[in-house]
Amino acid sequence: MPKILTEVTRIRFLAIVAVVAIHILNLPVSNLQVGSLWQGFFFMLRGVLIFAVPLFLYLSLFLVGKSAQKGFEAKTFYKKKAFRVLMPFIIWTGLYLGLDVLLGKYGVSDFLNLSNYLKWFLLGKAWEHLYFLPILIEFLLLAPLMVKLVQKIGDNILVGFLFAFVPQVLFFYTNRYFYHNFEFKYLMTTCFWHWYAGFFGLWCGYYYESLKEKLIKYAKPILGLFMLSLGGHLFYTKKLWVSLWEAQSFSTFIYTLNINLYAMLVALTLLIFFIGRGEVRGKVALVSHYSFGIYLIHPVMTLFIRQFVQTSSGVLWLILVPFCLVLTVVISLFATYLVERCHLNGILFGEKIKKR
């Protein structure tokens, strides 16, 4: 197995912590009084972390692009990814459907409705976090074509950026004026809605050796763009918060495009920050290594926390959020480790995770 870049290891650690943090932050946002300053604080903090899922997609396709530099054989690639991604998705969908039944969410009639199987096994609707895997699978199916496109357009960062974002803009407007007329309501959980992250990730991975020099050279302009995008994102996130109790008017196109831009600038900024750093050790390496298991397991923990932790005190949530975040990550990591010790990681996580 090829050695993972230390940059990817560190960024993956931040990405999985951000994913779990978003789910933890949903708790104070839903428990605190609407319009209170404490709710606004946690709402804005959750908004800052919106890069988490796009960043995971970026990293996943980044590694595909990096590997493709050494050659790309579609049959071998599909076989490997079927075991690594498709099999865990099917198994965990079944497990979470079982949990849904235990919680009384689904009954016999739901399992007799064939359309539900399409939602569960094609769109990842068995549980709130599983939608990520069908999106990733769609990108992996398109990977051979994407690799060829990346090879043709070359290593010009502006061209790569345009190929990532122009299709995204076109999809936004075709969705607004065409697709929304159909009964299908799940376009946002398809790879097309996240094209910018998948394609740009693959492009960055494929041309990473030359990209590193450009990132270092243009670090200040990139960081400046990141700060501008973050400022714009905070502006619109505040509007979204106010819209919980008061009508707000703003461009959803600019808001959505800026989210896309913000997420990719987070990726580039983190790459700039981590280039040339030494070996990753300790807790960061451990959490990053077990990130897939943490992603798959952590909703069970947040489910229990949601049942037992309910308070309208903002000060208390200020203590509870970091405590619950660490607790969720640690227990999910330990559960992943136990799966490995029971030799079930090949089935549940798509690969044999070696003990560190």
N, C-alpha and C positions, 0 to 999 in steps of 0.2 A: 504493500500500500504506500503511495507516494506521501512524502512528508508534507504536512499542511503548513502553509506560510504562517509565520508568527503574527503577521498583520491580520490574517483571517481568523486565527485563534482568538485574538483579543477582541476583534469586532464582533465575532459570534458570541462571545461572553456578554458584551453589552447588549446585543440584539435579544438574547433570550431573557436577560434581566428586564429589558424594556417591555417585552411581551407579557411577562408575568406581572410587572408593575402596572400595566394598563388594566389588567383584569382585577388587580387589587384596588386600584383607584376608582373603579366602577362602584365600589362599596360606599365610600364617603360621598361620592357624587349623588348616589341614589338615596342615601340616608339623611343627608343634611338638608336643611330648609332651602327651598328654591329661592335663589336671589341673594342668599347670605354670602358674606365675604369669604367665609370658609369654603363654601361650595364652589365659589368662583376660583379660589386658589387651587383646589384639587382638580377642577375642571380644566384649568389652564395647564396645570402640570401634566395631566393626561394628554392634553392636546400636543404638548411638546414632544411626547413620546410616540406620536403617530407614525414616525418613520420605521417602527419596529418590524412590521410584516414586510413592507417593501424592502427593507434592509436584508431580511432573511432571503427573500427571492433574489435580490442582487447577489448575495454571497453564494447561493446555490448555483446560479448560472455563471458567476465568476469562476467557480471551480470547474465547471464544464468547459468554459473557454480556455482556462489555463491548461487543462488536460488535453484539449483539442490541438494545442500547439504541437504536441508530440505525435499527432495523428488521430484520426477519428474514423472509427469503423462502426457504422450504424447498428449492425446486428449485435455486436458485442456490447455496445452502449445500451441498447434496449433491454438486453438480457440482464445486465447488471442493475439497471434502474428498476426493472420489474421486481427484482428481489429487494432492492434497497428502499423503494418508495411505495410501489403499488401494493405489495403484499402487506406491509404494516398498515396502510390506509384501509384496506378491506377488513383486516382483523380488528383494528381499533374502532372502525365504524360499527362492527358487530358488538364489540364490548360496550360501547357507549349506548347503542340501542338497547342492550340489556339493562343498562343503568336507567335509561329512559322508562323502560317498562316497570322497574322497581319503584321509580318515583311517580308512577301513574300518568306519565305524559302520553304514552301510547297504549292502545288496547288492540284487541284482535282485529277490529275493523280497519285500523291503520295499516296493519300488515297484509290485509287483503286488497289494499289499494295499490296497484302497480305503479302509479305515478310517484308514490312516496319513495319507492326504491330508486327511481331516477334522481330524486333530490338527495337521498342518503348516499348513494354510491357514485353518482356523477358530480354532485355539487358539494358534498361534504356537509350536509345539513343535519347529520345525526347529533352533532354537538357544535357549539359556537366556534370552536377553534379549528375544526377539521377542514374547513373550506380551503385552507392554505394548501393542503396536499393535492386536491384536484387541480388547482391552479398550477402548482409545480409540475404535476404530471402532464398537463397540457403543454407547458413550456418544453418539457423533456421530449415530448412527441415531435415538437417543432424544431428541436435542437439541430438535427442535420441540415435543415434548410437555413436556420439562423447562422450556423457556422459558415456555410458557403457565402451567405450575404456579408458576414463580417470580414471574410477573406477578400471579398471583392471591393469593399469600400475603403480598406486600408486603415492605417493607424492615426489618421487625422482626428484629433479629439472633437473638433467642431462638427465634422461630418458624422462621427459616431453619435454625438449628442443630438444632431438633427434627425438621424434615423431612429433614435429612441423617442423623441418628443413630437415630431410632425405626425406620425401615425396615431399618437395618443390624442392629439388635438382633433384629428379627423374622426377618430372613434367617438370622442366626446360629442361632436356635433351630429354625427350620424345617429348616435343614440338619442340625442335630444329631439331630432326631427323625423326619425324613422323607426328605430327599434322600439321606442317606448310605446308605440301603437300596438305592439303584440302583447299577448298574455304573459310572455316570459319575463319574470321579474328579477332574474338572477344574473344579469350581465355584469354586475359589479364583482361577482365571484367567479369570473372567467379570466383567462390569461390576457385577454385583449384590454381589459381595464387596467392591467398592471404591466402592459407591454414595455413601458419605459424602464421599469426596474429589471425585468428579465433580459431584455436586449442589451441595455447599457451594461448590466453586470457581465454578460457573456463577452461583450466587446472589450471591457476593461480587463477581464481575465485573459483573453486571447493576446492582447497587446500590452500586458502588464509590464514587461521589461522596459519597453520604450515609454510607457505611460508614467512609470516612476520618476523618470527624469523630468517630464513635463509637469508633474504634480509638484515636485520640489521647486522647479523654476517659476511656476505661476502660483505658488502657495498663497501669497498675499491677495491677489485678485480673487482666487477661489474662496478664501476665508471671508473676504469682503462681501462676495455674493451670498455666501452662507448666512452672514449676519443680516443682510437685507431680506433674504427669504424668511429667516426666522422672525424678523420683525413683522413682515407681512402676515405670516402665519399666526402670530400672536394677536394681531389686529382682527383677523377674521375669526379666530377661536373665541375671542371675547364677544364678538357679535353673535356667534352660535350660542354662547352661554346666555346672553341677554334674551335671545329668541325663545328660551324656555318659558318666559313669562311675558314677553313683549315682542310684537311683530318687528322683524328686521328685514331690510332690503339690501342685498348685495349680489354681486356677480358670482354665480356658482362656477362659471368657467374659470375666472381668475383664481378663485379660492381653490378649486381642484387642481389646476395647473401648478399653482404655487406649492401645494402639498407634494405633488410629484417632484418638482424641482427641489424642494426642501429635503425630501428623503434622499435624493441622489447626491445633493451637496453634503449631507451628513456622511454618506458613504465615502465621498472623496476627501472630506475633512479628516475623517478617522484614518483613512489610508495615509494621508500626509503626516498625521500625528504619530502613527505607529511605524512608518518606514524606518528601517535601520535600528529598530529596538532589538534588544537581546532576546534570549530564549524565554518562553513563557513557562512559569512554574506556579506551584501552589494552587490556591483556590480558583484563580482565574482559569488556569489550564484544566482543572477538574470540571468546573461548571461548563466550560466550552466543549470539552470532550463528551460530556453527557447531555448536551443541549437538546438533542432530538428526543431522548427519553423524558427530559424535563418538560419539553413542549407537549408531549403526548399525555403525560400524567397530571400535570399541575391543575387542570380544571377540576379534578376530583377534590383537591385541597381547597380551592376557592369556593367550591360548592359547600363544603363543611363550614368554612369561615363565614360565608354568607348567612348560614343558618344560625350560627351562634354569636356572631359579633354584630350587634346592632346598637348604635348610639347616635344621638343627635348633637354630640359635643365635638366641635371642630378641633379643640385642643387635644382631646383624647384620640381622635383620628390621626393627628400629627404624630402620635406615638405608635398607634396601631398599624399604620401603613408600612413603615419600614420593618416593624416586627413581623407582620404577616408576610411581607415580601421575602424576608430572609427565611422564615419558617417554611414557606411554600417551596422555595428553591431547594432548601436543604432536604426536606422530606421527599420531594420529587426526585432529587438526585439519589438519595438513599434507596428509594424504591427502584430506580433504574439499576443501581448497583446490585440489589437483591435479585432482580430479573436476570442479570448477568451471572450471578453466582448459581442460579437455578438452571443455567444453560438454556434459557428461553429467549435470550436477546436476538438470536438469529431469526426467530419467527416474529417477535414483537417489534424489533427495531431494524431488521433488514441487514444486520451484519453482526459478526462476532466481535464484541467489544472486549478488548484485552484489559486485564486488571493492571492498574498503574502502580 
